[in-house]
Amino acid sequence: MRLLPSHVDTLPKWIPLSLILEGMECCDFYTNAAAANHDDDSHSNATEDELDDILDNLYTLRSKCSRSRKIANEKIREKDPIKTNANNATIDKDGSLDMFGVSKVYSLFKIDLVLCNILTRREEWRLALKCLDDILEYVFDAVENWARKKTLGSSYLSAGSNHNNNNDHSGIDDNFSKSRSGGAGIKVLVKAVRVEIYSRQGKILLQAGALPAAATVFERAYDEYQAMIEIRDENVGSGDDDDDDFSQ
């Protein structure tokens, strides 16, 4: 429970978001398992309070991430460079570190996935479906952030201290966006994630007994899969230099 955002005063700021989310999900799973071994009402009520506390803290964390993302987007529109440290964690005005890092939308993506997992285990079908609907709204930005981080990580490191100090990655980002493998690769990844999200929604609807709705959602997943295959086929084997990298 010490990893929950409610203990922010005792939580070191260097702890990464991934560890916090893992701790919250494990805590929820353990609390549910402990509740299954006790039948008395007093213990059941205490356990329910603990579970609600975990969920409330997770929603609080999501709200903080959303606000952080909004502030970052405003700075980008104002062409105000976002200060970061060597680990790409955003530095607030007071000098403290923002746990959501530079890729706010990808952090939001991870939070929503954990939130969906917990809500599904509790059979809160509507709330779980809402989490997945939210992901579908920003899935392109989340995948693009993830792809840049994975693909360009070595480029950032090799760029030297000038990039770290000035936070100027524009040249690298431009090359990534203009490359055929980069653009097509992101489109394929987005479609793959959409297939997974629709599939999860279909499974939740099946658990809820909504068979017609589940069938409709699975059809959407199939359509996204077909679109993904078409994008892949269009960008593999056309003779461009980037095609070999993309096909791998």
NULUM-444641 format. One record per residue: x, y, z of N, C-alpha, C, CB in turn. Coordinates in steps of 0.001 Angstrom, whole numbers, padded with zeros to 6 digits, always signed. Glycine has a CB too. Example, Ala and Ser with C-alpha at 12.3 -4.5 7.8 and 13.67 -1.06 7.14 Angstrom:
! NULUM-444641
+013190-005690+007800+012300-004500+007800+013200-003300+007800+011308-004473+009046/+012850-002250+007080+013670-001060+007140+012900+000030+007870+014084-000598+005725/
! end
This chain:
! NULUM-444641
+000828-001206+000000+000000+000000+000000+000868+001264+000000-000940+000001+001220/+002137+001114+000350+003023+002280+000388+003284+002846-001007+004344+001911+001050/+002999+002057-002047+003221+002535-003399+002041+003346-003925+003492+001370-004315/+000947+003391-003165-000224+004121-003620+000036+005625-003595-001438+003773-002755/-000577+006359-004519-000359+007814-004575-000752+008545-003300-001128+008395-005722/-001614+007935-002455-002013+008596-001210-000844+008725-000246-003149+007830-000543/+000226+007946-000491+001421+008015+000346+002521+008818-000360+001925+006593+000687/+002111+009838-001106+003061+010589-001913+004149+011241-001064+002333+011645-002716/+003824+011586+000184+004806+012240+001044+005920+011292+001468+004124+012809+002270/+005638+009998+001481+006646+009018+001888+007218+008259+000703+006053+008040+002880/+006740+008561-000500+007167+007829-001691+008295+008571-002396+005984+007619-002651/+009487+007961-002516+010591+008620-003225+010200+008939-004664+011850+007735-003205/+010587+010102-005141+010163+010534-006469+010886+009805-007594+010378+012010-006612/+011942+009055-007242+012644+008340-008294+011972+007010-008632+014081+008102-007885/+010970+006596-007862+010283+005335-008148+009512+005474-009458+009323+004940-006979/+009736+004582-010437+009081+004713-011743+007600+004367-011686+009770+003826-012761/+006859+004893-012638+005423+004648-012711+005119+003166-012867+004813+005428-013865/+005924+002456-013644+005675+001030-013876+005690+000240-012575+006713+000460-014837/+006589+000609-011649+006652-000082-010361+005423+000233-009517+007929+000310-009603/+004966+001476-009572+003764+001866-008831+002555+001088-009334+003514+003383-008959/+002405+000995-010653+001267+000281-011232+001326-001205-010918+001220+000490-012740/+002515-001774-010994+002664-003191-010667+002316-003443-009203+004099-003666-010964/+002748-002534-008329+002437-002677-006910+000951-002581-006636+003168-001632-006110/+000276-001667-007322-001162-001507-007123-001934-002725-007613-001657-000258-007837/-001535-003259-008764-002244-004426-009303-002001-005661-008443-001807-004701-010749/-000766-005836-007976-000456-006968-007092-001210-006846-005770+001063-007048-006828/-001286-005625-005255-001999-005385-004003-003477-005717-004154-001826-003926-003555/-004059-005340-005276-005468-005654-005534-005679-007160-005639-005947-004962-006821/-004779-007835-006343-004898-009286-006508-004762-010003-005166-003837-009803-007492/-003782-009585-004358-003561-010215-003052-004746-009973-002126-002271-009682-002408/-005283-008757-002144-006423-008438-001279-007643-009259-001658-006754-006945-001356/-007868-009439-002950-008977-010278-003409-008786-011726-002987-009116-010194-004926/-007554-012219-003097-007267-013598-002713-007458-013802-001217-005844-013978-003116/-007044-012809-000414-007212-012907+001035-008686-012887+001415-006472-011765+001739/-009476-012107+000683-010905-012021+000980-011607-013346+000714-011554-010912+000153/-011119-014090-000266-011744-015371-000603-011554-016408+000495-011178-015900-001908/-010565-016199+001367-010282-017161+002440-010970-016806+003750-008793-017253+002668/-011753-015724+003759-012456-015309+004974-013928-015079+004652-011819-014024+005577/-014784-015648+005489-016224-015540+005263-016912-014571+006211-016857-016888+005391/-016221-014130+007277-016877-013264+008259-017122-011875+007683-016032-013162+009535/-018223-011256+008094-018650-009978+007531-017687-008842+007857-020028-009631+008034/-017127-008855+009078-016233-007766+009477-014995-007721+008587-015819-007922+010947/-014428-008890+008318-013246-008943+007454-013623-008586+006020-012595-010344+007503/-014820-008989+005607-015278-008687+004251-015418-007186+004040-016610-009382+003971/-015960-006490+005036-016123-005039+004929-014778-004327+004880-016947-004511+006099/-013835-004800+005710-012504-004192+005724-011802-004405+004387-011655-004775+006868/-011968-005607+003831-011351-005910+002544-011941-005049+001436-011523-007387+002206/-013252-004862+001476-013913-004037+000465-013412-002599+000531-015438-004076+000650/-013174-002112+001739-012639-000755+001895-011237-000654+001299-012612-000353+003383/-010425-001685+001510-009072-001690+000958-009106-001704-000572-008285-002901+001483/-010008-002512-001129-010127-002582-002584-010590-001248-003165-011099-003695-002985/-011540-000623-002492-012015+000686-002946-010902+001727-002862-013225+001136-002112/-010057+001621-001835-008943+002553-001669-007959+002421-002827-008226+002308-000330/-007685+001190-003225-006780+000951-004348-007346+001563-005623-006537-000557-004539/-008637+001327-005853-009274+001838-007066-009323+003367-007067-010690+001267-007200/-009646+003948-005918-009680+005415-005818-008311+006014-006102-010164+005850-004427/-007272+005378-005567-005915+005875-005787-005511+005756-007250-004924+005117-004911/-005964+004694-007885-005635+004507-009298-006322+005563-010167-006041+003099-009757/-007568+005877-009845-008263+006945-010573-007598+008302-010307-009758+006992-010167/-007114+008500-009076-006394+009737-008758-005119+009847-009583-006060+009798-007258/-004414+008728-009699-003195+008693-010497-003498+009002-011959-002512+007326-010374/-004601+008477-012450-004996+008734-013838-005300+010219-014055-006223+007881-014213/-005976+010822-013094-006297+012250-013199-005029+013095-013232-007189+012687-012027/-004049+012732-012394-002778+013461-012382-002069+013339-013726-001870+012942-011258/-002110+012135-014296-001462+011913-015586-002158+012710-016683-001457+010420-015938/-003484+012756-016643-004242+013521-017641-003907+015006-017559-005753+013311-017448/-003817+015515-016323-003462+016927-016153-002043+017196-016636-003604+017344-014681/-001136+016275-016322+000252+016426-016751+000352+016418-018272+001122+015311-016157/-000440+015554-018907-000455+015491-020371-000997+016788-020966-001299+014296-020849/-002046+017330-020355-002638+018574-020844-001642+019718-020760-003900+018917-020049/-000918+019800-019644+000082+020858-019474+001192+020715-020507+000672+020824-018052/+001633+019468-020729+002692+019224-021709+002245+019621-023110+003110+017751-021689/+001001+019294-023461+000481+019657-024786+000404+021168-024958-000901+019038-025004/+000036+021873-023886-000024+023334-023953+001365+023924-024175-000642+023907-022668/+002374+023341-023522+003743+023833-023692+004235+023593-025115+004685+023155-022686/+003818+022446-025679+004219+022144-027049+003591+023142-028019+003817+020704-027425/+002305+023450-027814+001629+024421-028681+002254+025810-028553+000132+024488-028341/+002726+026127-027350+003355+027429-027119+004836+027416-027475+003181+027845-025668/+005315+026270-027989+006728+026092-028341+007631+026358-027143+007111+027019-029501/+007144+025936-025975+007916+026074-024738+008571+024735-024438+007011+026539-023544/+009902+024621-024544+010560+023334-024336+010263+022754-022959+012057+023481-024516/+009984+021461-022942+009703+020766-021688+011018+020262-021107+008699+019587-021904/+011373+020738-019943+012627+020342-019318+012562+018884-018874+012946+021254-018122/+013637+018153-019143+013707+016761-018712+015075+016493-018116+013423+015796-019887/+015145+015406-017337+016441+014973-016841+016978+013892-017768+016341+014455-015378/+018083+013268-017395+018718+012283-018266+017839+011069-018515+020027+011842-017674/+016889+010792-017612+016011+009634-017761+014689+009995-018428+015745+009008-016409/+014603+011191-019019+013400+011654-019710+012207+011827-018784+013043+010694-020804/+012437+012064-017496+011349+012385-016575+011184+013898-016556+011629+011826-015132/+009965+014365-016706+009719+015803-016766+010011+016461-015427+008276+016082-017185/+010665+017618-015469+010989+018365-014263+009956+019468-014075+012425+018954-014338/+009264+019456-012934+008255+020463-012645+008906+021806-012338+007376+020019-011474/+008069+022855-012195+008585+024200-011928+009365+024264-010627+007446+025200-011888/+008956+023431-009638+009649+023464-008357+010903+022602-008347+008721+023017-007262/+011241+022032-009512+012440+021212-009607+012206+019746-009329+013461+021721-008673/+010993+019369-008933+010695+017966-008657+010416+017217-009952+009496+017843-007701/+010527+015906-009897+010355+015082-011085+008904+014658-011264+011248+013857-011010/+008459+014671-012500+007133+014187-012861+007266+012712-013212+006518+015009-014054/+006564+011836-012485+006715+010390-012671+006238+009917-014040+005957+009653-011592/+005477+010750-014758+004915+010317-016024+005872+010491-017193+003656+011067-016296/+007006+011145-016960+008015+011278-017993+007553+012136-019161+008411+009925-018489/+008260+012014-020277+007941+012800-021460+006727+012228-022189+009144+012854-022400/+006618+010904-022237+005533+010240-022964+004297+010139-022089+005965+008841-023436/+003628+011264-021884+002459+011292-020994+001361+010349-021472+001907+012712-020891/+001105+010360-022778-000004+009568-023302+000282+008075-023171-000273+009928-024766/+001561+007681-023282+001899+006271-023095+001751+005881-021631+003332+005986-023582/+002065+006789-020717+001837+006538-019292+000348+006381-019018+002421+007680-018434/-000468+007216-019658-001920+007112-019512-002412+005771-020042-002624+008268-020249/-001820+005320-021119-002151+004019-021712-001895+002889-020714-001331+003787-023000/-000744+002932-020047-000409+001888-019067-001354+001925-017869+001042+002048-018590/-001706+003127-017427-002629+003262-016294-003995+002694-016647-002761+004737-015873/-004491+003017-017838-005814+002540-018245-005846+001021-018383-006226+003189-019563/-004753+000419-018820-004708-001039-018932-004801-001698-017557-003420-001482-019643/-004056-001175-016591-004119-001710-015227-005506-001494-014642-003051-001051-014328/-006059-000323-014871-007403-000011-014383-008428-000973-014977-007779+001444-014725/-008305-001258-016263-009216-002194-016925-009081-003596-016342-008947-002224-018434/-007854-004035-016084-007632-005369-015510-008300-005508-014145-006130-005653-015385/-008131-004493-013306-008710-004534-011960-010237-004514-012023-008199-003347-011118/-010787-003648-012863-012241-003550-012983-012842-004834-013554-012619-002359-013865/-012128-005472-014460-012618-006736-015028-012647-007825-013973-011744-007175-016210/-011608-007884-013130-011595-008883-012055-012751-008659-011084-010258-008840-011299/-013157-007414-010914-014265-007106-010000-015628-007191-010693-014078-005712-009406/-015599-007556-011983-016823-007686-012779-017563-006357-012916-017746-008724-012151/-016799-005276-012941-017355-003951-013224-017269-003748-014740-016580-002804-012434/-018193-004397-015447-018087-004498-016897-018139-003137-017588-019188-005377-017428/-019084-002295-017203-019237-001000-017873-017997-000117-017700-020469-000274-017332/-017455-000087-016492-016272+000738-016242-015056+000199-016990-015975+000806-014740/-014946-001133-017058-013831-001739-017791-013922-001410-019279-013815-003266-017583/-015136-001487-019828-015332-001149-021237-015020+000323-021496-016768-001466-021667/-015365+001178-020531-015074+002615-020667-013569+002860-020749-015672+003404-019483/-012796+002137-019950-011331+002277-020000-010802+001953-021392-010661+001358-018955/-011317+000874-021981-010866+000470-023308-011332+001454-024375-011370-000933-023634/-012525+002024-024204-012990+003069-025129-012073+004289-025074-014440+003482-024794/-011636+004641-023867-010720+005775-023710-009411+005517-024445-010446+006047-022220/-008908+004282-024343-007654+003934-025016-007789+004086-026528-007234+002497-024665/-008929+003663-027073-009142+003759-028517-009078+005202-029006-010485+003147-028889/-009407+006148-028143-009412+007554-028537-007999+008114-028720-010156+008376-027504/-007044+007611-027936-005684+008168-028030-004651+007114-028417-005287+008804-026704/-005107+005994-028986-004206+004870-029237-003076+005240-030197-004989+003694-029796/-003356+006072-031212-002297+006421-032165-001164+007164-031471-002862+007274-033311/-001511+008162-030663-000486+008935-029953+000309+008053-029000-001127+010090-029180/-000380+007122-028327+000300+006240-027376+001290+005326-028083-000718+005404-026599/+000868+004748-029199+001748+003848-029953+002920+004616-030547+000966+003132-031069/+002652+005810-031055+003724+006624-031629+004761+006983-030564+003146+007905-032263/+004298+007333-029369+005220+007630-028267+006067+006420-027926+004451+008092-027029/+005420+005263-027848+006141+004028-027530+007156+003699-028615+005160+002860-027355/+006745+003828-029880+007629+003494-030994+008842+004416-031040+006868+003570-032313/+008617+005702-030808+009741+006645-030790+010717+006300-029673+009234+008088-030621/+010161+005958-028514+011016+005644-027367+011856+004408-027642+010170+005436-026104/+011243+003379-028234+011955+002133-028504+012918+002270-029679+010963+001015-028780/+012442+002902-030755+013231+002980-031978+014352+003998-031892+012343+003312-033135/+014085+005103-031207+015035+006204-031186+015859+006276-029915+014314+007483-031373/+015655+005317-029008+016385+005352-027745+017885+005395-027949+016024+004157-026905/+018391+004547-028844+019828+004526-029099+020289+005813-029763+020196+003331-029967/+019401+006413-030589+019760+007669-031247+019864+008802-030242+018739+008020-032325/+018931+008799-029251+018990+009815-028201+020302+009701-027425+017784+009677-027243/+020684+008465-027095+021896+008265-026310+023133+008673-027095+022010+006810-025872/+023138+008344-028402+024311+008660-029216+024380+010138-029586+024306+007821-030474/+023265+010856-029355+023245+012278-029720+024117+013117-028800+021823+012807-029694/+024447+012570-027619+025346+013283-026726+024639+014194-025756+026309+014072-027514/+025433+014922-024991+024881+015748-023921+024090+016937-024441+025988+016235-023030/+024344+017367-025678+023617+018523-026197+022122+018262-026256+024131+018895-027578/+021747+017046-026663+020329+016715-026732+019743+016612-025341+020112+015410-027495/+020498+016054-024412+019984+015902-023052+019784+017254-022380+020931+015042-022220/+020712+018175-022631+020635+019464-021958+019612+020389-022609+021996+020126-021949/+019574+020386-023945+018696+021312-024651+017340+020715-024973+019350+021768-025915/+017220+019404-024773+015950+018721-025054+015537+018909-026516+014840+019244-024120/+016506+018938-027435+016227+019161-028845+016371+017844-029593+017170+020239-029437/+015242+017138-029768+015244+015879-030503+014528+016040-031844+014581+014767-029670/+014311+017268-032265+013479+017511-033441+014043+016858-034695+013324+018996-033668/+015362+016923-034860+015957+016331-036049+015752+014837-036112+017418+016640-036102/+015946+014171-034980+015755+012726-034926+014295+012382-035166+016222+012163-033575/+013377+013123-034518+011950+012865-034680+011520+013055-036126+011137+013777-033767/+012065+014096-036797+011699+014340-038190+012120+013175-039071+012336+015639-038694/+013338+012677-038862+013810+011543-039650+012935+010321-039434+015255+011217-039298/+012512+010122-038186+011662+008972-037873+010309+009099-038557+011476+008836-036356/+009717+010294-038506+008388+010506-039077+008406+010376-040597+007853+011880-038678/+009508+010826-041231+009576+010818-042685+009947+009447-043243+010571+011847-043158/+010550+008579-042434+010969+007277-042929+009761+006415-043235+011876+006580-041919/+009862+005663-044323+008752+004798-044734+008493+003725-043687+009046+004148-046098/+009573+003125-043182+009417+002063-042189+008828+002606-040897+010760+001388-041911/+009204+003852-040525+008668+004425-039297+007184+004689-039388+009387+005697-038964/+006748+005371-040472+005341+005697-040621+004460+004477-040785+005156+006600-041786/+004854+003565-041667+004058+002359-041896+004083+001449-040677+004569+001604-043124/+005235+001396-040018+005339+000554-038825+004390+001001-037732+006758+000560-038300/+004270+002321-037544+003347+002849-036537+001912+002497-036892+003501+004372-036404/+001564+002613-038179+000197+002287-038602-000138+000828-038317+000017+002582-040096/+000820-000052-038586+000595-001475-038318+000448-001721-036822+001749-002324-038886/+001309-001087-036025+001231-001253-034574-000091-000730-034021+002398-000537-033898/-000554+000398-034551-001835+000954-034104-002964-000021-034396-002113+002309-034785/-002965-000576-035596-004000-001552-035950-003922-002782-035050-003866-001967-037424/-002704-003231-034752-002538-004404-033888-003084-004137-032487-001055-004804-033807/-002815-002941-031967-003330-002586-030643-004854-002485-030670-002716-001255-030160/-005405-001924-031737-006860-001825-031851-007500-003212-031914-007245-001008-033095/-006845-004143-032592-007338-005531-032612-007388-006088-031196-006441-006425-033507/-006320-005853-030434-006258-006347-029054-007328-005689-028181-004864-006092-028458/-007514-004384-028323-008500-003675-027497-009911-004156-027806-008402-002155-027722/-010240-004268-029090-011571-004769-029457-011767-006211-028987-011776-004681-030982/-010711-007008-029059-010810-008392-028586-011081-008437-027086-009523-009167-028913/-010413-007561-026343-010665-007496-024898-012098-007064-024608-009681-006528-024225/-012577-006091-025371-013960-005663-025182-014929-006807-025469-014276-004462-026082/-014636-007572-026518-015492-008703-026847-015524-009746-025743-015032-009339-028130/-014358-010016-025148-014294-010996-024057-015071-010514-022833-012831-011274-023674/-014967-009216-022542-015707-008657-021404-017209-008769-021642-015312-007181-021167/-017644-008471-022865-019064-008568-023194-019553-010011-023112-019325-008005-024593/-018695-010958-023482-019063-012371-023342-019252-012733-021873-017989-013277-023978/-018331-012253-021020-018457-012514-019585-019718-011884-019010-017232-011990-018842/-020113-010743-019571-021312-010056-019093-022590-010651-019677-021236-008581-019433/-022444-011573-020633-023610-012211-021238-024214-011442-022394-024647-012416-020208/-023525-010410-022866-024031-009610-023989-023503-010190-025300-023614-008110-023843/-024089-011291-025736-023572-012026-026896-023677-011248-028209-024311-013330-027033/-024821-010613-028525-024882-009847-029786-023855-008715-029837-026281-009269-029975/-023699-007998-028729-022719-006905-028683-021301-007441-028841-022844-006122-027361/-021031-008590-028223-019706-009204-028342-019412-009577-029789-019604-010449-027445/-020422-010117-030481-020237-010496-031884-019893-009278-032739-021503-011181-032427/-020563-008161-032479-020300-006925-033221-018876-006428-032989-021302-005840-032819/-018430-006478-031738-017084-006000-031407-016019-006906-032014-016902-005919-029883/-016250-008214-032009-015291-009134-032621-015204-008906-034134-015687-010594-032325/-016308-008501-034758-016273-008156-036181-015389-006930-036410-017702-007896-036713/-015461-005968-035494-014594-004794-035596-013131-005201-035477-014950-003760-034511/-012850-006111-034561-011473-006593-034396-010981-007257-035673-011380-007579-033217/-011854-008027-036317-011477-008695-037567-011224-007677-038671-012571-009683-038002/-012070-006648-038750-011878-005599-039761-010547-004874-039555-013042-004588-039715/-010204-004604-038302-008922-003953-038005-007757-004857-038391-008833-003583-036511/-007916-006150-038168-006866-007109-038535-006650-007117-040046-007229-008530-038042/-007744-007123-040807-007630-007102-042264-006958-005817-042737-009013-007246-042912/-007299-004699-042108-006668-003424-042465-005176-003449-042156-007340-002263-041716/-004808-004087-041051-003398-004205-040684-002632-005012-041729-003255-004858-039299/-003224-006105-042196-002587-006943-043212-002399-006165-044508-003420-008209-043469/-003397-005365-044882-003303-004571-046107-002168-003557-046022-004627-003855-046379/-002042-002897-044879-000956-001924-044706+000393-002619-044794-001088-001187-043357/+000492-003770-044165+001752-004522-044208+002113-004910-045630+001660-005773-043337/+001124-005438-046386+001386-005890-047752+001752-004733-048672+000175-006622-048303/+001164-003558-048422+001457-002390-049250+002873-001875-049040+000467-001285-048957/+003459-002150-047888+004754-001563-047541+005887-002570-047488+004655-000874-046226/+005627-003797-047895+006668-004819-047935+006838-005279-049373+006322-006021-047002/+008091-005265-049839+008367-005799-051161+008165-004824-052299+007528-006970-051391/+008045-003520-051993+007850-002533-053057+009165-001983-053597+006998-001393-052553/+010286-002435-052979+011588-002064-053515+012261-000903-052836+011455-001755-054924/+011619-000263-051841+012239+000863-051144+013299+000371-050181+011186+001687-050396/+014225+001256-049845+015325+000878-048965+014840+000495-047593+016318+001999-048854/+013761+001132-047139+013293+000902-045782+012484-000372-045647+012475+002063-045324/+012104-001003-046774+011193-002136-046709+011798-003322-045981+010784-002548-048094/+013118-003534-046158+013744-004669-045491+013655-004526-043987+015199-004809-045917/+013897-003311-043488+013800-003076-042052+012376-003273-041562+014283-001674-041708/+011401-002796-042363+010000-002882-041943+009543-004336-041889+009097-002077-042899/+009969-005145-042864+009511-006535-042908+010055-007342-041753+009915-007183-044213/+011188-006897-041194+011751-007605-040053+010947-007341-038803+013196-007206-039835/
! end
